[in-house]
Amino acid sequence: MYNTANEIIEVCKEKNCHIYDLVLVEEMKNSKKSDAEIYAQLIEIINVMEASAIENLEKSNTTNFGMTDGFSKMFFDYQKEKEPLVGKFLVRTMARAFSTAEVNDQMGKIVAAPTAGSAGIMPATIVSAKEKYGFDDETVAKGLLTSIAIGQIIAKYATFAGAEGGCQAECGSASAMAASALVTMAGGTPEQALHAASITLVNVLGLVCDPIAGLVKYPCTFRNASGVMNAFISADMALAGITSIVPFDEVAQAMGEVGRSLHESLRETGIGGLAGTKTGQRIREEFLGKNK
């Protein structure tokens, strides 16, 4: 894949194509599969994402420490009964992010895009966009292909691992990928998809990874929900013509540098941040005691 945002934009202009076209060609070359086979695989992924995003909307799960119990159903019920401050659509979207996070808690089937800790963001984005705009699977698949390019640049210059780069690398990366997918599905340009990804990462630069007891539950679940919001607002900014003065590849490099500078207690060790609070330490001690 290409190394910089400018390279991608120039090639897309030269070939009169979109980012998803470039990714598709590369995937065909690497996998030795046809475009039809690749699209069929993408639709399988979409189906898993959709299933996880709706599984817990109508039921409540329970966990040992009550960190994420029933948030999906609670939020979904809330928008049915009242007019939320941010509107029904966005609350439904966040409820879907909670749903996949809860499915993950239950060891259910999810798509880690790009990680399990951030797995609620892409599914909630896809299901909600399909609901609102009636996108078909091919349009969504093109969005996913675009998000792959965003992920490749992040992988080149930074990381997806909270243990290496904080939650900016997990929920931040997932949100950037989702924002680029949204722009693509909405008919935006390659430049707009890259700007949306840039804006998304800028919004969470420096976000630490501090899960209580080292479990991918709290605060991960909340960051999945807010990550979806980040993706939608960043996509809207880009589609409106708002740009990021720093190109996406440079934003990814900055994220990598910030991640490396974070203290180890703020990188998925379950020691600092929220994990280091009195409540966080109490839960950690109880969890470790129960699992000795």
N, C-alpha and C positions, 0 to 999 in steps of 0.2 A: 504494500500500500504506500501511499505518498507520505512525505515527511512533514509538510506544512500545509496550513489552510490555504495559503496563496497558490501552492502547487495544485491542490485539488480544484480550486476555483478556475485556474487557468486551463487545466485539462478538460474540465466540464464545458468551458466556453469553446475550446478548440474542437471538441468532439460533439458539441451540442447535446450534452447528456446531463444526467443528474448524478449525485453521489451514489445512489443505489445501483446505477448501471455499472459504475467502476467496481463496486464491491462484488456485484454478481459475476462479472468477468473474472475477477480474482478467485472467487469461490469455485467457479467452474474449472478454472485452471488447476487449483490446488486439490480439489476433491475428485476431479475427473468425472463429475456428474453433469447432467444437462441442466438447463435453466428450469425445466419443468420439475425435475427431481429436487432441486434446491427449494423451489417454491413450495413443493409438497412437504418438505421438512419444516419449512418456516410455518406453514399452516398447522402442522402438528404442535409446534411450539406455541403458537397463538392459542390453540385449543386448551393446552395445559394452563397457560396464563389466565385465560378466561374462566376456567373451572375454579382455580384457586381464588380468583378475585370475587367470586360470588358464593363460595362454599359456606362461609360463616355469616352471611348477611342476615340469615333468619334463625340462627342458633348461637348459643353461648358456650364457649369452651371454658374449662377451668384448669388452672395451673397450681403448682405447689405453693407458690408465693404470691399469687394474685396480681402479678405485674401487668398482665395483658388481658385479663378475663373479660370476654364479651364486648370489647370495644367496638368491633365491627357491627354487631347487631344493635348496640346502644346508639351508635351514630346513625345507622340506617333508619332505625325507628324514630330518632330525633327529627330527621328531615321529613318524615311522613306525617308527624304530628304537629310540627311547628315550621315557621319560616326562619331558617337559620340566618345569622348575620351575614354570612358570605354567600348565601343562596343554596338552594337544594342541590344543584348540579355538583358544586365543589364538595359539599358534605358527602354526597353519594360517592364521589370519587375517592375521598379520603377513607370512607368506610370500606371501600374495595381494597385499598392499600392495607388497612388493618386486617382484612380477611386473609390475604395471602400471608401476612406476617403470622397470623394465628395458625394457619395451615402448616407453616414451617415449624412453629412451636410444637405442633402435634406430630411432627415427623411425616407430614403428608407430602404429596407430590407437588413440587414447585419448579419454576425455571429460575435458576440463579443468574440473573442478568443485571449486573455482572457478578453479584455475590448473593449468598443466602441472606445475609443481614440486610440487604437492600432490595430483596426480591419482590416487595410489594409495589414498587414504583412503576415499573414497566407494565405489569398487568392492569393496574388501576387506570393508567393512562390509556391503554389500548381499549379496554372495555368501555370507558367513559366517552372516549372519542367516537367509538362506533355507535354508541347509544345516541349521542347528540347529533352526529353528522351523517350517520348511515354509511360509513365507509365499509367497503367490501374487503374480503380477506387479502386480495392482491394489493390493495392500497396500503393496508396495514403491514403486509410483508415488505413492501418498499420502504416503509418507515423503519422497520426492523433492520433492513439492509443498511440504511443510512446510519442507524445507531451503531452498527458494527464498525463503520469507519471512525466514528467518534471514539468508540472503545479502543480501537487500534492505536489511535494517537495518544490516548491516555496511557495505554500499556507501554508505549514507546518512551514517553517522557516522565511518567509518574508511576502509579501503582493502583490496584484495586483493593489492596489489603489494608484493613483497618489497623492491623498490627504493624504495618510499615508507615502508613500515611494518615491515620486518623479516619474519622467518619466522612470527611470530605472526599476520601478516596473510595468509599463505599456508596453511601447515599448520594454524595455529590456527583460521582461518576454516573450512577444510575439515572439521576435527574437530568444530567446533561445529555445522556443518550436518549432519554424519553423526550426531552425538549426538541432535539433534532428530528426525532421520529414524528412528533406532532406537526412541526413545520412542513415536513415532507408530505405527510398525509393531507395537510391543508392546502397543498399546492404551492408552497413556498419555494424559493430558489436555493441553490447550494449555499450561496453566501448567507442567506437568512438562517439556514439550518446551522451553520457554523457559528453565527453570531448568537443564536439561541443557546447553543451549548456553552459558549464563552460566558454569557451573562449568568447562566445557571451556576457555573463553577465560581464565578466572582461572588455570587450571593452567599456561598458557604465556605469560602476560603478560610482555612484555619479551624474548621469544625473538628473537635476532638472525638476520639472513640473511647467511651468510658462505660461499657456495659456492666451493670451490677452483677457481681459474682461471675463475671466473664460470660454470662448467658446472653444470647442474641434476643433479648426481650425488651428490657428497659435500659436506656431510652430509645432503643432502635426502632420500636414500633411507632413512636411519635415522629421520628425522623423520616420514616417511610411516608407517613401521611403528609408531613410538611414538604417532603421532597417532591411529591406529586404536584402540590401547589406551586412550588418553585418552577417545575417544568412547564406548567401551563402559563404562568405569568411571563416567564422568559420567552416562551414561544410567541406569545402575544406581542411582547415588545419587539421581537425581531420581525414579525409579520407587519408591524406598524411602521417599520423602517428604522427603528432604533438600533444602533450598532455598538459593538464593543471595540474600543480603540486598540485594545491588545488582541492580536489574532489568537485563535483557539490553541494552536500549538504552543504559543508562549504562555497562555493561561495554564495549560497542562504542565508545562515546565515549572511555572511558579507554584502550582499545587504540589509538585514533587519536592521542590525545595522546602516549602512550608512543612510538608509532612516529615521530612528528614530532620527538621529543626524542633519538632514537637518532643517534649520530654517523654521518656518511655512509659511513664505512669499514665499518659494520655493516649496511648496506642494499644488499646484492646487488652491491657494487662489486668483490668479489673481492680486497679489500685487507686488511681486518681480521679478527679472530676466527680461526677455523681456516684461513681463506684466507691469513692473515698469518703463519702458522707457517713454519718453515724448509722443511718438507715441502711445504706449500701453495704457497710461493713457487717452489720448485724445479719443481713440476709446472706452475705457471703459465708459467714461463720456457720449459719444454720444449714446452708446448702452443702458446704464441705463436710459438716458433721453428719448429715444424712447420707452422704455418698462415700464415707470412709469404708 
